[in-house]
């Protein structure tokens, strides 16, 4: 019957699965977040230094009850 080659098919599918998992792990390791360069952090610090803090001033309290 056609089931004579089934053990070979299982081996091929299992090998393909393991190879795919290996490739995905290698890709995840390669695309892991890299350290930020010094130039980018300087720009970020400058942006944060130029932000102005705004505090609300309450002049009147309204009681709605």
C-alpha positions as CSV (number, residue, x, y, z in Angstrom):
1,X,0.0,0.0,0.0
2,X,0.9,3.7,0.1
3,X,1.8,3.6,3.8
4,X,5.2,1.9,3.1
5,X,7.0,5.2,2.9
6,X,5.4,6.7,5.9
7,X,8.4,6.5,8.3
8,X,10.5,8.4,5.7
9,X,7.8,11.1,5.4
10,X,7.7,11.5,9.2
11,X,11.5,12.0,9.2
12,X,11.3,14.6,6.5
13,X,8.5,16.5,8.2
14,X,10.3,16.4,11.6
15,X,13.5,17.6,10.0
16,X,11.7,20.5,8.3
17,X,10.0,21.4,11.5
18,X,13.3,21.5,13.5
19,X,15.0,23.5,10.7
20,X,12.2,26.0,10.7
21,X,12.5,26.4,14.5
22,X,16.3,26.8,14.2
23,X,15.9,29.5,11.6
24,X,13.3,31.4,13.6
25,X,15.4,31.3,16.7
26,X,18.4,32.6,14.8
27,X,16.3,35.4,13.3
28,X,15.0,36.4,16.7
29,X,18.5,36.4,18.1
30,X,19.8,38.6,15.2
31,X,16.9,41.1,15.4
32,X,17.1,41.5,19.2
33,X,17.0,45.1,20.3
34,X,20.5,46.6,19.8
35,X,22.0,49.2,22.2
36,X,21.0,52.7,21.2
37,X,23.8,54.8,19.6
38,X,25.1,57.9,21.5
39,X,23.9,60.3,18.8
40,X,20.3,59.2,19.3
41,X,20.4,59.4,23.1
42,X,21.8,63.0,22.8
43,X,18.9,64.0,20.6
44,X,16.4,62.4,23.0
45,X,17.9,64.2,26.0
46,X,17.7,67.5,24.2
47,X,14.0,66.9,23.4
48,X,13.2,66.1,27.0
49,X,15.1,69.2,28.2
50,X,13.1,71.5,26.0
51,X,9.7,70.3,27.3
52,X,7.9,72.8,29.5
53,X,6.0,71.7,32.6
54,X,2.5,73.2,32.7
55,X,0.7,73.3,36.0
56,X,-3.0,74.1,36.1
57,X,-4.1,77.1,38.2
58,X,-7.5,76.6,39.9
59,X,-9.2,79.9,40.4
60,X,-12.7,78.7,41.4
61,X,-14.2,75.6,42.8
62,X,-17.7,74.8,41.8
63,X,-19.9,72.6,44.0
64,X,-22.4,70.7,41.8
65,X,-24.4,69.1,44.6
